[in-house]
């Protein structure tokens, strides 16, 4: 792994992108994320917390360590990221956070809507079913604002939550336990 500042790297807490339902059919190709957020007061996506996928974070990164993945959401290259935080500052949705580079089990959803609404807004949203929470042997997972949050101090990286999540929200950055495709 590349040397990082304080051993931290960026992590995107959304995997929706094109799997989130859009509000309307406006042409966004000329906008970045910040401009789209300002231009559309009601939001671009049904998931108000979703990745807009317009590349503000990509433009901010000087090391080409973040890109828009095949599903239209930002994805960090863990090997290239040095934890500078420029992408964190550039994301108007607040979906990118610096985390300890050793953290590999991550819930990639920040949707705050209740289960049925979240399910309708995005194909890969957390629906607060609590399967991850019930199956975590370390009691490291709780539901906060209707989505899974993992306590890194308690997580033992066993991957049980990633395997049990029916929507593929929780992923293993190493790819060992991940059931769904989040590139």
C-alpha positions as CSV (number, residue, x, y, z in Angstrom):
1,X,0.0,0.0,0.0
2,X,1.2,3.5,-0.7
3,X,2.4,5.6,2.2
4,X,-0.4,7.8,3.5
5,X,-0.6,10.8,5.7
6,X,-1.2,9.5,9.2
7,X,-2.0,6.1,7.7
8,X,-5.4,7.3,6.5
9,X,-7.1,7.0,3.1
10,X,-10.3,8.3,1.6
11,X,-13.5,6.1,1.6
12,X,-16.7,6.8,-0.3
13,X,-19.8,6.0,1.7
14,X,-22.1,5.5,-1.3
15,X,-22.1,2.9,-4.0
16,X,-25.4,4.0,-5.7
17,X,-24.5,6.3,-8.5
18,X,-26.5,5.2,-11.6
19,X,-28.3,2.6,-9.3
20,X,-30.0,5.5,-7.5
21,X,-33.2,6.8,-9.2
22,X,-32.8,10.3,-10.7
23,X,-35.3,13.1,-10.3
24,X,-36.1,14.2,-13.9
25,X,-34.0,13.9,-17.0
26,X,-32.0,17.1,-16.9
27,X,-28.7,17.1,-18.7
28,X,-26.0,17.2,-16.1
29,X,-23.0,16.6,-18.3
30,X,-21.9,20.2,-18.1
31,X,-22.0,20.3,-14.3
32,X,-19.8,19.1,-11.5
33,X,-21.3,17.9,-8.2
34,X,-21.3,21.3,-6.5
35,X,-22.9,23.0,-9.4
36,X,-25.6,20.3,-9.7
37,X,-26.4,20.5,-6.0
38,X,-26.8,24.3,-6.3
39,X,-28.8,24.1,-9.6
40,X,-31.3,21.5,-8.4
41,X,-32.8,22.6,-5.0
42,X,-34.9,19.4,-4.8
43,X,-31.9,17.3,-5.5
44,X,-30.7,15.3,-8.5
45,X,-31.4,11.8,-7.0
46,X,-34.3,10.3,-5.1
47,X,-31.6,9.5,-2.5
48,X,-30.8,12.9,-1.1
49,X,-27.5,11.6,0.3
50,X,-26.3,9.8,-2.9
51,X,-23.2,10.2,-4.9
52,X,-23.9,12.5,-7.9
53,X,-21.1,10.9,-9.9
54,X,-20.2,14.2,-11.6
55,X,-16.6,14.1,-10.6
56,X,-15.8,17.0,-8.2
57,X,-13.8,14.6,-6.2
58,X,-12.0,13.2,-9.3
59,X,-11.0,16.8,-10.3
60,X,-9.7,17.6,-6.8
61,X,-7.4,14.5,-6.6
62,X,-3.9,15.3,-7.8
63,X,-2.9,11.6,-7.8
64,X,-5.6,10.0,-9.9
65,X,-6.6,8.0,-6.8
66,X,-10.3,8.4,-7.2
67,X,-12.5,7.8,-10.3
68,X,-16.2,7.4,-11.2
69,X,-16.8,3.6,-11.2
70,X,-18.9,1.6,-13.7
71,X,-22.0,2.3,-11.6
72,X,-21.6,6.0,-11.6
73,X,-20.4,6.5,-8.0
74,X,-16.9,7.6,-6.9
75,X,-14.5,4.8,-6.0
76,X,-11.1,5.3,-4.3
77,X,-8.0,3.4,-5.4
78,X,-6.7,2.4,-2.0
79,X,-3.2,1.8,-3.4
80,X,-2.9,5.3,-4.8
81,X,-4.6,7.3,-2.1
82,X,-2.3,9.2,0.3
83,X,-5.0,10.6,2.5
84,X,-4.6,14.2,1.6
85,X,-8.3,14.9,2.0
86,X,-8.8,17.0,-1.1
87,X,-11.6,14.7,-2.3
88,X,-13.3,15.0,1.1
89,X,-13.4,18.8,0.8
90,X,-14.6,18.6,-2.8
91,X,-17.6,16.3,-2.1
92,X,-20.7,18.5,-1.6
93,X,-22.7,15.5,-0.3
94,X,-20.2,14.8,2.5
95,X,-19.9,11.2,1.3
96,X,-16.1,10.9,1.4
97,X,-14.3,10.5,4.7
98,X,-10.7,9.8,5.7
99,X,-10.5,6.5,7.5
100,X,-7.6,4.4,8.9
101,X,-6.0,2.6,6.0
102,X,-6.4,-0.8,7.8
103,X,-10.2,-0.5,7.7
104,X,-11.5,-2.9,5.0
105,X,-15.1,-3.6,6.0
106,X,-17.2,-0.6,5.1
107,X,-20.9,0.2,4.7
108,X,-21.2,2.0,1.4
109,X,-24.5,3.8,2.0
110,X,-25.4,7.0,3.7
111,X,-29.1,7.1,2.9
112,X,-31.1,8.4,5.9
113,X,-34.5,7.3,4.7
114,X,-36.5,4.5,6.2
115,X,-36.2,1.0,4.6
116,X,-39.1,1.2,2.1
117,X,-38.2,4.7,0.9
118,X,-34.5,3.8,0.7
119,X,-35.3,0.6,-1.3
120,X,-37.3,2.7,-3.8
121,X,-34.6,5.4,-4.1
122,X,-31.6,3.2,-4.8
123,X,-31.0,-0.4,-5.7
124,X,-28.1,-0.8,-3.3
125,X,-29.3,1.3,-0.3
126,X,-29.3,0.2,3.3
127,X,-32.8,-0.7,4.2
128,X,-32.2,-1.0,7.9
129,X,-33.0,-4.7,8.0
130,X,-30.3,-5.2,10.7
131,X,-29.0,-8.5,9.2
132,X,-25.5,-7.1,9.6
133,X,-26.1,-6.0,13.1
134,X,-27.6,-9.4,14.2
135,X,-24.8,-11.4,12.6
136,X,-21.8,-9.3,13.9
137,X,-20.0,-11.4,16.5
138,X,-18.2,-8.3,17.8
139,X,-21.3,-6.1,18.2
140,X,-19.6,-3.5,16.1
141,X,-22.6,-2.5,13.9
142,X,-25.4,-0.1,14.8
143,X,-28.1,1.6,12.8
144,X,-27.6,5.4,12.8
145,X,-30.0,7.6,10.7
146,X,-31.4,4.5,9.0
147,X,-28.1,3.0,7.8
148,X,-25.4,0.7,9.1
149,X,-22.4,2.2,10.9
150,X,-19.4,0.1,11.9
151,X,-17.4,1.0,15.0
152,X,-13.8,0.5,13.8
153,X,-12.6,0.0,17.4
154,X,-14.9,-3.1,17.8
155,X,-14.8,-4.5,14.2
156,X,-12.7,-7.6,13.9
157,X,-12.9,-7.6,10.1
158,X,-14.5,-11.1,10.0
159,X,-16.7,-10.1,7.0
160,X,-19.8,-11.7,8.4
161,X,-21.7,-8.5,7.8
162,X,-20.6,-8.2,4.2
163,X,-21.7,-11.8,3.5
164,X,-25.1,-11.4,5.3
165,X,-26.1,-8.0,3.9
166,X,-28.9,-8.8,1.4
167,X,-28.4,-5.5,-0.6
168,X,-24.6,-5.7,-0.8
169,X,-24.2,-2.4,1.1
170,X,-21.4,-3.6,3.3
171,X,-18.3,-4.3,1.3
172,X,-14.8,-5.7,2.0
173,X,-12.3,-3.4,0.3
174,X,-10.0,-6.4,-0.1
175,X,-12.7,-8.2,-2.1
176,X,-12.6,-11.3,0.1
177,X,-16.1,-11.2,1.5
178,X,-17.9,-8.8,-0.9
179,X,-21.0,-10.3,-2.5
180,X,-21.9,-7.4,-4.8
181,X,-20.0,-5.5,-7.5
182,X,-19.1,-1.9,-6.3
183,X,-16.5,-0.8,-8.8
